[in-house]
């Protein structure tokens, strides 16, 4: 079994410079459904002792649409950044979500996990999002987990 924490340690090394003294920075974690965004986000928020916005907790699902309570997400991000303190946000469409609330991440992470991909209603939404935003190529750090 591969050491899942090794890719996490790579991210920690890069974020240590970004989060030195824990300034108000916005860290965005992106990837397909089930790729490991939430697990990595929880690890990083624990490791750095910073706030985490798990976008699924702010999601509303209606007729195959992916919508978020963006006003609440924006309020939390602004509150944290104004302290100033870092905040991590993760989503399958994180760049689109941030654009909708007029925010830009200071550091973008994209997760690839080819061993796990769901065949569900999100596939078409994610495909359209990736075509428009190209999150993998715009990421500061791309990690491959390749574990189930």
Residue pairs with C-beta under 8 A, 6 or more apart in sequence:
1 147
2 146
2 147
4 145
4 147
7 143
7 144
7 145
8 40
8 43
8 44
10 141
10 143
11 40
11 44
11 109
11 141
11 143
12 44
12 47
14 107
14 140
14 141
15 27
15 44
15 48
15 107
18 25
18 27
18 106
18 107
19 25
19 27
19 48
19 50
19 86
22 48
22 49
22 50
22 85
22 86
23 84
23 86
24 80
24 81
24 82
24 83
24 84
24 85
24 86
25 81
25 86
25 87
25 106
25 107
26 77
26 81
26 86
26 87
26 89
26 98
26 103
26 104
26 105
26 106
26 107
27 44
27 86
27 87
27 88
27 89
27 105
27 106
27 107
27 108
27 109
28 88
28 89
28 90
28 91
28 94
28 95
28 98
28 105
28 107
28 108
28 109
29 37
29 40
29 41
29 44
29 88
29 89
29 90
29 91
29 94
29 108
29 109
29 110
29 111
30 37
30 90
30 91
30 92
30 94
30 95
30 108
30 109
30 110
30 111
30 135
30 139
31 37
31 92
31 110
31 111
31 112
31 113
32 92
32 113
32 117
32 126
33 92
33 117
33 118
33 120
33 122
33 123
33 126
34 113
34 116
34 117
34 118
35 111
35 112
35 113
35 116
35 145
36 111
36 113
36 145
36 147
37 90
37 91
37 92
37 111
38 54
38 56
38 90
40 90
40 109
40 111
40 143
41 52
41 54
41 88
41 90
42 52
44 50
44 52
44 88
45 51
45 52
45 88
48 86
50 85
50 86
50 87
50 88
51 76
51 80
51 85
51 86
51 87
51 88
52 87
52 88
52 89
52 90
53 73
53 76
53 77
53 87
53 88
53 89
53 90
54 90
55 68
55 73
55 89
55 90
55 91
55 92
55 94
55 97
56 91
58 68
58 69
58 70
58 72
58 73
59 66
59 67
59 68
59 69
60 67
60 68
60 69
61 67
64 121
64 125
66 92
66 93
66 122
66 125
68 91
68 97
70 97
70 100
70 101
73 89
73 97
73 101
74 101
74 102
74 103
76 87
77 87
77 89
77 101
77 103
80 86
80 87
81 87
89 97
89 98
89 105
91 97
92 122
92 125
92 126
92 129
93 125
93 126
93 129
93 133
94 105
94 108
94 135
95 105
95 108
95 129
95 133
95 135
95 138
96 129
96 132
96 133
98 104
98 105
107 140
107 141
108 135
108 138
108 139
108 140
108 141
109 139
109 140
109 141
109 142
109 143
110 135
110 136
110 139
110 141
110 142
110 143
111 142
111 143
111 144
111 145
112 136
112 142
112 143
112 144
112 145
112 146
113 144
113 145
113 146
113 147
114 144
114 146
115 145
115 146
115 147
115 148
116 147
116 148
129 135
130 136
136 142
